[in-house]
Amino acid sequence: MTEMKALKKELRNQALARRDALPVDWRIEASLQMAEMAASIPVEPGMIVSAFWPMRSEVDSRPMMFALRDRGARICLPAILDKTTIVFRELVRGAEMVEMSFGTAGPAEDAEVLDPELMLIPLAAFDRRGHRIGYGAGYYDRAIARLHERGMRPRMIGIAFDCQEVPLVPDEPHDVIIPEILTESGLRRFGSAL
């Protein structure tokens, strides 16, 4: 393992340990507060928004995604196809949800695959520059790169708790900077944010 990968792994583990230590009741309240803050995010009817079904001690993004859906957004969730690829399948009322990798759930294979215009991205750790550490598999970096290759530039908002902030995320050439991060303290915008 390279020194940079080892450092990222250590920062990830520390941030996730802090997140895991948050009381469950507090995480629920903070997630609901973040859903209220998301009301300031402009969404037009039919806009495609990728979200994520929460796993372990992540921000519970369900209130946020359902509020966006109530405002007319089409919601999609990541589905892992193989060791390198995720696609975003539409989440519709009454459709079957299936187990996905990492202990999460998502729409079944028959759900429509969509290209998000707004991406709510789970984070393991982040810094004040918008650099992020994911869970280490690189799925989002590759999915965003594929969208960019096709000329699409979705608005990206990282979702995390304040305790997941680290002083500095080491930069790697393939890293995608997230221009906005929503925590229980509010929506932070960085240099290239909208």
C-alpha positions as CSV (number, residue, x, y, z in Angstrom):
1,M,0.0,0.0,0.0
2,T,1.4,3.4,-0.9
3,E,2.0,6.0,1.7
4,M,-0.9,8.2,0.4
5,K,-3.4,5.2,0.4
6,A,-2.3,4.4,3.9
7,L,-2.8,8.0,5.0
8,K,-6.3,8.1,3.4
9,K,-7.2,4.8,5.0
10,E,-6.2,6.2,8.4
11,L,-8.1,9.4,7.9
12,R,-11.1,7.4,6.8
13,N,-11.0,5.1,9.8
14,Q,-10.7,8.0,12.2
15,A,-13.6,10.0,10.7
16,L,-15.8,6.9,10.6
17,A,-15.0,6.1,14.2
18,R,-16.0,9.6,15.2
19,R,-19.2,9.2,13.1
20,D,-19.9,5.8,14.7
21,A,-19.6,7.3,18.2
22,L,-22.4,9.8,17.5
23,P,-25.6,8.8,19.5
24,V,-28.3,7.3,17.3
25,D,-30.9,9.8,18.4
26,W,-28.6,12.7,17.7
27,R,-27.8,11.3,14.2
28,I,-31.6,11.1,13.5
29,E,-32.2,14.7,14.6
30,A,-29.2,16.0,12.6
31,S,-30.4,14.1,9.5
32,L,-33.9,15.6,9.8
33,Q,-32.3,19.1,10.3
34,M,-30.2,18.5,7.1
35,A,-33.4,17.6,5.2
36,E,-34.9,20.9,6.2
37,M,-31.7,22.7,5.0
38,A,-31.9,20.9,1.7
39,A,-35.1,22.9,1.0
40,S,-32.9,25.7,-0.2
41,I,-31.5,23.5,-3.0
42,P,-33.3,24.5,-6.2
43,V,-35.1,21.5,-7.8
44,E,-37.2,21.7,-10.9
45,P,-40.0,19.2,-11.7
46,G,-38.5,16.2,-13.4
47,M,-34.9,17.0,-12.3
48,I,-32.9,13.8,-11.8
49,V,-31.3,13.6,-8.3
50,S,-29.0,10.8,-7.2
51,A,-29.1,10.1,-3.5
52,F,-28.1,7.1,-1.4
53,W,-29.8,4.6,0.9
54,P,-28.0,5.0,4.3
55,M,-25.8,2.3,5.7
56,R,-24.2,1.9,9.1
57,S,-23.9,5.3,10.8
58,E,-24.3,7.5,7.7
59,V,-26.5,10.5,7.5
60,D,-30.0,9.2,7.0
61,S,-30.6,10.8,3.6
62,R,-34.1,9.4,3.2
63,P,-35.9,12.4,4.6
64,M,-33.9,14.6,2.3
65,M,-34.5,12.5,-0.8
66,F,-38.2,12.2,-0.1
67,A,-38.5,15.9,0.4
68,L,-36.8,16.5,-3.0
69,R,-39.1,14.0,-4.6
70,D,-42.1,15.8,-3.1
71,R,-40.8,18.9,-4.9
72,G,-40.9,17.1,-8.2
73,A,-37.4,15.5,-8.5
74,R,-36.9,12.0,-9.9
75,I,-34.8,10.1,-7.4
76,C,-32.2,7.5,-8.3
77,L,-29.9,5.4,-6.1
78,P,-26.5,3.9,-6.9
79,A,-26.4,0.2,-8.0
80,I,-23.1,-1.6,-8.1
81,L,-22.8,-3.6,-11.4
82,D,-19.2,-4.9,-10.8
83,K,-16.0,-4.1,-9.0
84,T,-15.6,-0.8,-10.8
85,T,-19.0,0.4,-12.0
86,I,-22.1,1.9,-10.5
87,V,-25.2,3.2,-12.3
88,F,-28.1,5.2,-10.9
89,R,-31.4,3.4,-10.9
90,E,-34.7,5.3,-10.4
91,L,-36.4,4.9,-7.1
92,V,-40.2,4.9,-7.5
93,R,-43.0,4.3,-5.0
94,G,-43.9,0.6,-4.6
95,A,-41.0,-0.7,-6.6
96,E,-38.9,-3.6,-5.3
97,M,-35.8,-2.7,-3.3
98,V,-33.0,-5.3,-3.3
99,E,-29.9,-5.7,-1.2
100,M,-26.8,-4.1,-2.6
101,S,-23.2,-4.4,-1.5
102,F,-21.9,-2.7,1.7
103,G,-25.2,-3.4,3.5
104,T,-27.3,-0.9,1.6
105,A,-30.4,-1.3,-0.6
106,G,-31.5,0.0,-4.0
107,P,-33.9,-0.4,-6.8
108,A,-34.0,-3.8,-8.6
109,E,-32.4,-4.4,-12.1
110,D,-35.7,-3.6,-13.9
111,A,-35.6,0.0,-12.6
112,E,-34.7,2.7,-15.2
113,V,-31.1,3.8,-15.3
114,L,-30.8,7.6,-15.1
115,D,-28.1,10.3,-15.4
116,P,-28.2,12.6,-12.4
117,E,-28.3,16.4,-12.7
118,L,-27.8,16.7,-9.0
119,M,-25.7,14.2,-7.0
120,L,-26.0,13.8,-3.2
121,I,-22.7,12.0,-2.4
122,P,-22.0,10.1,0.8
123,L,-18.6,10.9,2.3
124,A,-16.3,9.1,4.7
125,A,-14.2,12.3,5.3
126,F,-13.7,15.7,3.8
127,D,-11.6,18.8,4.2
128,R,-12.3,22.6,4.0
129,R,-11.3,22.6,0.3
130,G,-14.0,20.2,-0.8
131,H,-11.6,17.2,-1.2
132,R,-13.2,14.0,-0.1
133,I,-12.4,10.5,1.0
134,G,-15.0,7.9,0.0
135,Y,-15.1,4.3,1.2
136,G,-12.0,3.4,-0.9
137,A,-13.5,1.7,-3.9
138,G,-13.6,4.7,-6.3
139,Y,-17.1,4.1,-7.5
140,Y,-18.2,7.7,-7.4
141,D,-14.9,9.0,-8.9
142,R,-15.4,6.8,-11.9
143,A,-19.1,7.4,-12.2
144,I,-18.6,11.2,-12.2
145,A,-15.7,10.8,-14.7
146,R,-18.1,8.9,-17.1
147,L,-20.7,11.7,-16.8
148,H,-18.0,14.3,-17.5
149,E,-16.8,12.3,-20.6
150,R,-20.4,12.5,-21.9
151,G,-20.4,16.3,-21.4
152,M,-22.6,16.2,-18.3
153,R,-21.7,18.4,-15.3
154,P,-24.0,17.4,-12.4
155,R,-24.2,19.6,-9.4
156,M,-22.4,17.7,-6.6
157,I,-23.2,18.0,-2.9
158,G,-21.4,15.8,-0.4
159,I,-23.4,14.7,2.6
160,A,-21.7,14.1,6.0
161,F,-21.6,15.1,9.6
162,D,-19.3,17.8,10.8
163,C,-17.2,15.3,12.8
164,Q,-16.1,13.7,9.5
165,E,-14.1,16.8,8.6
166,V,-10.3,16.3,8.6
167,P,-7.5,18.9,8.4
168,L,-6.3,17.9,5.0
169,V,-7.2,15.2,2.5
170,P,-4.2,14.2,0.4
171,D,-4.7,15.0,-3.3
172,E,-4.5,12.3,-6.0
173,P,-4.9,13.1,-9.7
174,H,-8.1,11.0,-10.1
175,D,-9.8,12.6,-7.1
176,V,-13.1,14.5,-7.7
177,I,-13.5,17.7,-5.7
178,I,-17.0,18.2,-4.3
179,P,-17.8,21.9,-4.5
180,E,-20.5,21.8,-1.9
181,I,-20.9,19.8,1.3
182,L,-24.0,19.7,3.5
183,T,-23.6,18.9,7.2
184,E,-25.7,19.7,10.2
185,S,-24.1,23.1,10.3
186,G,-25.3,24.0,6.9
187,L,-24.3,24.0,3.2
188,R,-20.7,24.9,2.7
189,R,-19.7,26.1,-0.8
190,F,-16.1,26.0,-2.1
191,G,-14.4,28.0,-4.9
192,S,-16.0,26.2,-7.9
193,A,-19.4,25.8,-6.3
194,L,-22.5,27.2,-8.1
